[in-house]
Amino acid sequence: MKFAVIVFPGSNCDVDMLTAITDCLGEEAEYVRHDETSLAGFDGVLLPGGFSYGDYLRCGAIARFSSIMSEVIRFANEGKPVFGTCNGFQILLEAGLLPGALRRNESLHFVCKTVELVVNNQTPFTSCYQANETIQIPIAHGEGNYYCDEATLKELQENHQIVFTYGNENPNGSIANIAGIINKEGNVLGMMPHPERAVEQLLGSDDGLNFFKSMIKNFRKVTN
């Protein structure tokens, strides 16, 4: 499986993402700049964390209009896997690929620590986890407070689109403890925690490894 790691001005988790794919999983990955216009030859797209365009206006608001995002939207609409973490999640929301919005943390402080996540359901991104499994994944964000209106929340719940929720604490005030969601079609997922920072015990946890293994497993299932 060949992944495109999208690099925006201000991305700072792109190396983490690419290294997780190439060094820990032995798959292919390449950086794709924000001003590129093609994703030809790629099987999956990864939007890393960071501070794209300095987080001006709103986090992800300017990155959403980068040249490459038209391709990312086309890629997603074709049913191919797209994953965004932290700033990548913010960009997916701004692009309309996922519902809702992210506001400033309830504490109004940047939060950087490892949190407990609950894997709520089986998806192409979580099939290597057990149902309701609890995992340890780091977060690092100032605007991770997920919000949506009541109708959207009801829809997310009814369609089983809430993939990850915070476990023993809610670090940012997100509605319904939401940490990550998926689109109705099941091929676009965004989350605030960083699974690419939890792929080796040397980093404190390897609980994020099964996230990427799930993407690869689903790709091989679909293409075989």
Secondary structure as GFF3:
##gff-version 3
##sequence-region A 1 224
A	DSSP	beta_strand	2	7	.	.	.	ID=ss1
A	DSSP	alpha_helix	14	19	.	.	.	ID=ss2
A	DSSP	pi_helix	20	24	.	.	.	ID=ss3
A	DSSP	beta_strand	28	33	.	.	.	ID=ss4
A	DSSP	beta_strand	44	47	.	.	.	ID=ss5
A	DSSP	three_ten_helix	52	55	.	.	.	ID=ss6
A	DSSP	three_ten_helix	63	65	.	.	.	ID=ss7
A	DSSP	alpha_helix	67	77	.	.	.	ID=ss8
A	DSSP	beta_strand	82	85	.	.	.	ID=ss9
A	DSSP	alpha_helix	87	94	.	.	.	ID=ss10
A	DSSP	beta_strand	101	103	.	.	.	ID=ss11
A	DSSP	beta_strand	111	119	.	.	.	ID=ss12
A	DSSP	beta_strand	134	141	.	.	.	ID=ss13
A	DSSP	beta_strand	145	147	.	.	.	ID=ss14
A	DSSP	alpha_helix	150	158	.	.	.	ID=ss15
A	DSSP	beta_strand	162	166	.	.	.	ID=ss16
A	DSSP	three_ten_helix	175	177	.	.	.	ID=ss17
A	DSSP	beta_strand	178	182	.	.	.	ID=ss18
A	DSSP	beta_strand	188	191	.	.	.	ID=ss19
A	DSSP	three_ten_helix	195	197	.	.	.	ID=ss20
A	DSSP	three_ten_helix	201	203	.	.	.	ID=ss21
A	DSSP	alpha_helix	209	223	.	.	.	ID=ss22
###
